[in-house]
Amino acid sequence: MVSDQQAADARGTQIVTGRAEQPDRSPSAWNRRLVIVALAAVDFALAGHMALYQWSVIDTVWDPVFGTEQSQQVLNSSVSEAFRGVFTIPDAALGAIAYLAEVVLGLVGSRQRWRRLPWLVVVFALNALAVTLVGLGLVVLQAVVVQAWCLLCLITAALSLLMLLLALPEARASIAVLRRGR
């Protein structure tokens, strides 16, 4: 026999009683995932702007802190050209693709996806880990190799780290499900 709570969980709903409704504690709750999706969308827009510069679609890149010249120095650097040599597209375009993937992966599934689609959640977290590691690596290279700073690059790296931290609880829950064999 299925309890009312199990049926509600299966539907992705909550049982509402006369008491105040408890906040959604699901690791895949929409209020948690939509924050990550919003951050990924901001990163997508910023990386897209930088990619447009790297593709010479726009003439300048916005940077009110370090100045356009420093950002352009970073985006035209030997580090950036090395990425382009390997992947054939600018590093900012690769970032935009990864951030867009994070948006899509964040929107797929119900609030029970950590149990029903654990591999999707793991891929979501691995994508967040990848963009974080690449972003932080590129920040280090800005300081050590390029010796110039790009505000949009720093913002995308910081937001990536925040996205990863926010994605970890759901990933841990999904990994526990996978270890139990569902």
C-alpha atoms as one frame of an Amber mdcrd trajectory, in Angstrom:
protein
   0.000   0.000   0.000   1.324   3.430  -0.939   1.107   6.142   1.718  -0.288
   9.578   0.944   3.201  11.037   1.361   4.725   8.539  -1.103   2.004   9.334
  -3.632   2.602  13.077  -3.168   6.359  12.558  -3.627   5.745  10.557  -6.796
   3.646  13.401  -8.210   6.201  15.989  -7.093   3.670  17.682  -4.821   3.409
  18.356  -1.101   0.665  17.404   1.300  -0.865  20.596   2.633  -2.324  20.445
   6.108  -3.769  23.001   8.461  -0.230  23.811   9.587   2.091  26.224   7.846
   3.583  24.590   4.767   7.209  23.575   5.218   9.760  24.913   2.740  10.639
  22.509  -0.053  13.597  20.507   1.246  14.100  18.457  -1.895  17.714  18.656
  -3.133  16.176  19.291  -6.577  13.746  21.983  -5.417  12.996  24.636  -8.017
  13.933  27.472  -5.674  17.461  26.016  -5.507  17.843  25.160  -9.186  16.433
  28.415 -10.552  19.174  30.359  -8.762  21.781  28.238 -10.548  19.919  28.631
 -13.852  19.805  32.422 -13.414  23.545  32.576 -12.646  24.288  30.368 -15.659
  22.149  32.633 -17.858  24.142  35.673 -16.701  27.392  33.829 -17.404  26.042
  32.812 -20.828  25.303  36.456 -21.680  28.717  37.664 -20.466  30.602  34.885
 -22.254  28.526  35.540 -25.369  29.537  39.205 -25.279  33.204  38.236 -25.007
  32.843  35.669 -27.809  31.327  38.313 -30.083  34.420  40.431 -29.455  36.731
  37.472 -30.116  34.904  36.805 -33.387  35.253  40.525 -34.310  31.474  40.966
 -34.444  31.796  43.856 -32.000  34.758  46.236 -31.764  35.191  46.451 -28.024
  34.464  44.595 -24.831  32.806  46.271 -21.858  35.007  46.680 -18.762  34.412
  49.682 -16.487  36.890  48.484 -13.829  40.125  47.447 -15.551  39.403  49.156
 -18.850  38.682  47.921 -22.309  42.374  47.657 -23.194  43.140  45.158 -20.411
  40.126  43.028 -21.255  41.089  43.047 -24.914  44.627  42.081 -23.958  43.240
  39.060 -22.077  40.796  38.068 -24.815  43.477  38.386 -27.520  46.223  36.754
 -25.442  48.382  33.773 -26.311  46.339  31.779 -23.784  43.132  32.577 -25.635
  44.757  31.832 -28.989  45.978  28.468 -27.657  42.380  27.549 -26.791  41.271
  28.603 -30.257  44.027  26.531 -31.815  42.819  23.407 -29.997  39.044  23.885
 -30.167  38.800  26.085 -33.322  36.425  28.507 -31.590  37.214  31.228 -29.038
  37.458  30.263 -25.384  34.588  32.613 -24.529  32.358  30.775 -27.032  33.241
  27.473 -25.349  32.267  29.035 -22.043  28.985  30.273 -23.491  28.188  26.750
 -24.702  28.965  25.293 -21.276  26.838  27.920 -19.509  23.958  27.293 -21.888
  24.274  23.579 -21.132  24.062  24.432 -17.424  20.842  26.378 -18.060  19.286
  23.471 -19.970  20.463  20.824 -17.490  19.143  22.931 -14.625  15.681  23.127
 -16.150  15.279  19.422 -16.963  13.390  17.210 -14.525  11.044  17.573 -11.605
  11.871  18.237  -7.973  12.409  14.489  -7.670  15.103  14.341 -10.351  17.803
  13.628  -7.793  16.128  10.222  -7.325  14.621   9.652 -10.766  17.373  11.087
 -12.958  20.506  10.843 -10.820  22.859  10.651 -13.817  21.438  13.908 -15.163
  22.182  15.586 -11.837  25.722  14.185 -11.868  26.273  15.556 -15.401  24.839
  18.905 -14.222  27.346  18.999 -11.350  30.251  17.842 -13.528  29.501  20.634
 -16.003  29.483  23.116 -13.106  32.794  21.666 -11.888  34.334  21.919 -15.364
  33.380  25.568 -15.915  34.594  26.404 -12.411  37.991  24.745 -12.859  38.517
  26.250 -16.315  37.391  29.679 -15.110  39.677  29.646 -12.088  42.542  28.362
 -14.226  42.032  31.192 -16.686  42.009  33.711 -13.830  45.386  32.399 -12.673
  46.691  32.636 -16.239  45.470  36.243 -16.447  47.659  37.087 -13.481  50.704
  34.959 -14.310  50.934  34.859 -18.115  48.877  37.725 -19.526  49.426  40.117
 -16.608  46.176  41.892 -17.354  42.651  41.611 -15.996  39.259  41.145 -17.595
  36.274  42.060 -15.430  33.788  39.879 -17.306  36.179  36.919 -17.067  36.452
  37.402 -13.297  32.675  37.688 -12.919  32.023  34.521 -14.920  34.620  32.620
 -12.861  33.114  33.830  -9.572  29.564  32.977 -10.649  30.759  29.551 -11.812
  32.179  28.832  -8.379  28.912  29.899  -6.781  26.938  27.666  -9.189  29.130
  24.703  -8.267  28.637  25.281  -4.547  24.871  25.513  -5.037  24.804  22.332
  -7.169  26.710  20.174  -4.673  23.828  19.200  -2.326  21.748  17.845  -5.203
  24.779  16.030  -6.638  25.556  14.435  -3.264  21.976  13.194  -2.966  22.056
  11.752  -6.491  25.387  10.041  -5.910  23.957   8.458  -2.763  21.030   7.157
  -4.839  23.402   5.746  -7.449  25.491   4.033  -4.755  22.379   2.416  -3.286
  21.489   1.128  -6.744  18.266   3.121  -6.859
